[in-house]
Structure formats: structure tokens, C-alpha cells
Amino acid sequence: MSQPHDFGYLPGTWRNTNKLTKGIITFTLEAADNQLMLTLQGAAGGYFSPEMGTVEMQCFHAAPDSSKVIGFFSALQDADQELKLACNLNKGLIIIATYITVGSTSFFIREFFHKIS
């Protein structure tokens, strides 16, 4: 059985600090049954599909003997693109590094999010 996770401050809705983003506008984190689920909303006309769905995140703890989650990772894919999301909590913000592959083109964006609820 996996180690229990302490999700602390993470669950809730988070908004991008850049109102002009072409990436993720908002996302919601939900914690249940020792899992962290992420649902994101992309920008209309942005870098990827606005509705990418919900995905379970792989959680990373602050240390081997800690249950506090400070980072999480996952990948989302649809017919046209793949997103790899590397996320971490730092000073009350969540930072998401998104690695995007569309066809034969790959690129990277990093965005910062503050909690709104």
C-alpha cells in the first residue's frame, strides 16, 4: 500500500497569475481516497484544447519520511496533442511546467497560479 498523502493547502481552484495566458487559465485539485485529481481549463484559442479532462496526479513528498505533498506530475493526451505537467508548490503558489507536443512540434511553458477557493 502506498504511503498516505497530506494534501494540506492543495485542494481547491487555482487561477493563472497571467490573465493573458495562452496556456492554462484555471485548474481544480480534488483529494479523495489518497489520490489527487486535476481538472484544467485551457485558454480558448490557446496552445492546447480548452477541455483536457481530469487526470490523477502522481504525488511527491517533501522527504522520504514525510507525507506532505509538495509536487505532483501527470500527462494528458487527446487525439492531437500530449501534455506533461510537472507541478510544485512554492511560497503559496503552484508552478506548472507544461511540456506540450502537437504533431512533430514540442515546446515548454511555465505558469504560476494563486488559489481562489
C-alpha positions as CSV (number, residue, x, y, z in Angstrom):
1,M,0.0,0.0,0.0
2,S,1.2,3.5,-0.8
3,Q,2.2,6.0,1.9
4,P,-0.7,8.3,2.9
5,H,-0.6,11.8,1.4
6,D,-1.1,15.0,3.3
7,F,-2.5,17.3,0.6
8,G,-2.7,20.3,3.0
9,Y,-3.4,23.5,1.1
10,L,-3.5,22.0,-2.4
11,P,-7.2,21.1,-2.9
12,G,-9.3,23.9,-4.4
13,T,-9.4,26.1,-7.5
14,W,-6.3,27.9,-8.8
15,R,-6.0,30.7,-11.3
16,N,-3.2,31.8,-13.5
17,T,-1.4,35.0,-12.4
18,N,-1.1,35.9,-16.1
19,K,-4.5,37.0,-17.4
20,L,-3.3,36.9,-21.0
21,T,-2.1,33.3,-20.9
22,K,-2.4,31.0,-23.9
23,G,-2.0,28.1,-21.6
24,I,-3.9,27.1,-18.5
25,I,-6.4,29.6,-17.2
26,T,-7.6,27.7,-14.1
27,F,-7.4,24.2,-12.6
28,T,-9.1,22.4,-9.8
29,L,-7.4,19.9,-7.5
30,E,-9.6,17.4,-5.6
31,A,-8.3,15.0,-3.0
32,A,-10.1,11.7,-2.2
33,D,-9.1,8.2,-1.2
34,N,-5.4,9.2,-1.0
35,Q,-5.5,10.5,-4.7
36,L,-5.1,13.9,-6.1
37,M,-7.2,14.7,-9.2
38,L,-6.6,17.6,-11.5
39,T,-9.1,19.2,-13.9
40,L,-7.8,22.0,-16.0
41,Q,-9.3,24.7,-18.2
42,G,-7.2,26.0,-21.1
43,A,-7.4,29.3,-22.8
44,A,-9.8,29.5,-25.8
45,G,-7.6,29.8,-28.9
46,G,-4.6,28.9,-26.8
47,Y,-1.8,26.4,-27.1
48,F,-4.0,23.3,-26.4
49,S,-7.6,22.1,-26.1
50,P,-9.5,24.1,-23.5
51,E,-11.1,21.0,-22.1
52,M,-8.5,18.3,-21.5
53,G,-10.4,16.5,-18.8
54,T,-9.5,15.2,-15.4
55,V,-6.4,13.2,-14.6
56,E,-4.9,11.5,-11.5
57,M,-1.6,13.1,-10.4
58,Q,1.4,11.2,-9.2
59,C,2.4,12.9,-5.8
60,F,5.8,13.6,-4.5
61,H,6.6,14.2,-0.8
62,A,8.9,16.8,0.8
63,A,11.2,14.0,2.0
64,P,11.2,10.2,2.2
65,D,9.8,10.2,5.8
66,S,7.2,13.0,5.1
67,S,3.6,12.6,3.9
68,K,3.3,16.3,2.9
69,V,2.8,16.6,-0.8
70,I,4.8,19.4,-2.4
71,G,4.9,18.3,-6.0
72,F,2.8,16.3,-8.5
73,F,3.1,15.1,-12.1
74,S,0.9,13.6,-14.8
75,A,0.3,13.5,-18.5
76,L,-2.8,14.2,-20.6
77,Q,-3.4,13.2,-24.2
78,D,-6.1,13.7,-26.8
79,A,-6.1,12.9,-30.5
80,D,-3.9,15.9,-31.5
81,Q,-1.6,16.6,-28.5
82,E,0.1,15.4,-25.4
83,L,0.7,17.5,-22.2
84,K,3.1,16.6,-19.5
85,L,2.5,18.6,-16.3
86,A,5.2,19.0,-13.7
87,C,3.8,20.9,-10.7
88,N,5.2,22.2,-7.4
89,L,4.0,24.3,-4.5
90,N,6.3,27.2,-3.6
91,K,5.5,30.2,-1.3
92,G,1.8,29.7,-1.7
93,L,1.8,29.5,-5.5
94,I,1.6,26.4,-7.7
95,I,4.1,26.4,-10.5
96,I,3.3,24.3,-13.5
97,A,5.8,23.4,-16.2
98,T,3.9,22.1,-19.2
99,Y,5.7,20.2,-21.9
100,I,3.4,20.2,-25.0
101,T,3.7,18.0,-28.1
102,V,1.5,18.7,-31.1
103,G,2.3,16.5,-34.0
104,S,6.1,16.8,-34.5
105,T,6.4,20.1,-32.6
106,S,7.3,20.2,-28.9
107,F,7.5,23.3,-26.6
108,F,7.5,24.2,-23.0
109,I,5.7,26.9,-20.9
110,R,5.9,27.7,-17.2
111,E,3.0,29.3,-15.4
112,F,2.2,30.5,-11.9
113,F,-1.2,30.1,-10.1
114,H,-2.8,31.5,-6.9
115,K,-5.6,29.9,-5.0
116,I,-9.0,31.4,-5.4
117,S,-11.1,28.9,-3.5
